[in-house]
Amino acid sequence: MSEKKTDSRKRKIMTQHKNSIRTQSWNNRQRVVEEYENVRMQAWHLKLVNDYINNYILCD
């Protein structure tokens, strides 16, 4: 009886642990995607500015 109780308690703890790990990795994945998109946007913006400088200011 008591052994069964500890087994189920262990299983519950392990499940919670697994779920928290899964949640953390999902959050990390989301953060990486957001950071990548921020960097990509900045790079795209810099490229626009560069093209503008090269094409318009240097043409004068």
C-alpha positions in Angstrom: 0.0 0.0 0.0 2.6 2.6 1.1 4.9 1.5 -1.7 2.2 2.1 -4.3 1.6 5.6 -2.9 5.3 6.6 -3.2 5.3 5.1 -6.8 2.4 7.3 -7.8 3.9 10.3 -6.1 7.2 9.7 -7.9 5.4 9.3 -11.2 3.5 12.6 -10.6 6.7 14.4 -9.8 8.5 13.0 -12.9 5.5 14.1 -15.0 5.6 17.6 -13.7 9.3 17.7 -14.2 9.0 16.6 -17.8 6.2 19.1 -18.5 8.2 21.9 -17.0 11.2 20.9 -19.2 8.9 20.8 -22.2 7.5 24.2 -21.4 11.0 25.7 -20.9 12.3 24.3 -24.2 9.2 25.7 -26.0 9.7 29.1 -24.4 13.4 29.0 -25.4 12.4 28.1 -29.0 9.9 31.0 -29.1 12.6 33.4 -27.8 15.1 32.3 -30.4 12.6 32.8 -33.1 11.7 36.3 -31.9 15.4 37.2 -31.6 16.1 35.9 -35.1 13.2 37.9 -36.5 14.4 41.0 -34.7 17.9 40.6 -36.1 16.6 39.9 -39.5 14.4 43.0 -39.5 17.4 45.1 -38.4 19.6 43.6 -41.1 16.9 44.2 -43.7 16.6 47.8 -42.5 20.4 48.3 -42.6 20.5 46.9 -46.2 17.8 49.4 -47.2 19.7 52.3 -45.7 22.9 51.0 -47.4 21.3 50.8 -50.8 19.8 54.2 -50.3 23.2 55.7 -49.4 25.0 53.9 -52.3 22.4 54.7 -54.9 21.3 58.2 -54.1 23.9 60.0 -52.2 26.9 58.8 -54.2 25.1 59.4 -57.5 25.2 63.2 -56.8 
